Amino acid sequence: MTSQASIDPDRLYTYAETAELFGVTERQIRRWVSDGKLDYTPLPGGRGRRISGQQYLDTIRKSAVPAEV
């Protein structure tokens, strides 16, 4: 996985780039999008979909397991 500090929240990442960030396959990213677990941004003219850096960061934060006290 990539350091969260190096993720640009305003950048739009391809499914392949997003898969690399999460450390999963592109197929898994497509499943998460299909299941509504990961939001995407449609490109103009129906030319594809991208995942925003902010969406990646939000997903990581939501899935973080709190440390035991």
C-alpha positions as CSV (number, residue, x, y, z in Angstrom):
1,M,0.0,0.0,0.0
2,T,1.0,3.6,-0.5
3,S,1.4,6.1,2.2
4,Q,-1.8,8.2,2.8
5,A,0.4,11.3,2.8
6,S,1.3,10.7,-0.9
7,I,-2.4,10.4,-2.1
8,D,-3.7,13.5,-3.8
9,P,-7.4,13.8,-2.7
10,D,-8.3,15.8,-5.9
11,R,-6.7,13.3,-8.3
12,L,-8.8,10.8,-10.1
13,Y,-7.3,7.3,-10.2
14,T,-8.0,4.5,-12.7
15,Y,-9.3,1.2,-11.3
16,A,-5.8,-0.3,-11.9
17,E,-4.1,2.5,-9.9
18,T,-6.8,2.2,-7.2
19,A,-6.2,-1.6,-7.0
20,E,-2.5,-0.9,-6.5
21,L,-3.2,1.6,-3.7
22,F,-5.4,-0.9,-1.9
23,G,-3.1,-3.8,-2.6
24,V,-5.9,-5.8,-4.3
25,T,-6.8,-6.8,-7.9
26,E,-8.6,-4.6,-10.3
27,R,-11.4,-7.1,-10.3
28,Q,-11.9,-6.6,-6.6
29,I,-12.2,-2.8,-7.1
30,R,-14.9,-3.5,-9.7
31,R,-16.7,-5.7,-7.2
32,W,-16.5,-3.0,-4.5
33,V,-17.9,-0.4,-7.0
34,S,-20.6,-2.8,-8.1
35,D,-21.6,-3.6,-4.5
36,G,-21.7,0.1,-3.6
37,K,-18.7,-0.2,-1.2
38,L,-16.6,2.2,-3.2
39,D,-17.9,5.3,-5.0
40,Y,-16.6,6.4,-8.4
41,T,-16.6,9.5,-10.5
42,P,-18.0,9.0,-14.1
43,L,-15.9,10.6,-16.8
44,P,-17.6,13.0,-19.3
45,G,-19.3,11.4,-22.2
46,G,-19.5,8.0,-20.5
47,R,-15.8,7.4,-21.2
48,G,-15.1,5.5,-18.0
49,R,-15.0,5.8,-14.3
50,R,-12.3,6.9,-11.8
51,I,-11.9,6.7,-8.1
52,S,-11.0,10.0,-6.4
53,G,-8.1,10.1,-4.0
54,Q,-10.5,11.5,-1.4
55,Q,-12.7,8.4,-1.8
56,Y,-9.7,6.2,-1.3
57,L,-8.7,8.1,1.9
58,D,-12.3,8.0,3.2
59,T,-12.6,4.3,2.6
60,I,-9.3,3.6,4.4
61,R,-10.3,5.7,7.3
62,K,-13.7,4.0,7.6
63,S,-12.2,0.6,7.5
64,A,-9.4,1.3,10.0
65,V,-9.6,-0.9,13.1
66,P,-9.4,1.2,16.3
67,A,-6.4,0.4,18.5
68,E,-7.1,-1.4,21.7
69,V,-7.0,0.8,24.8
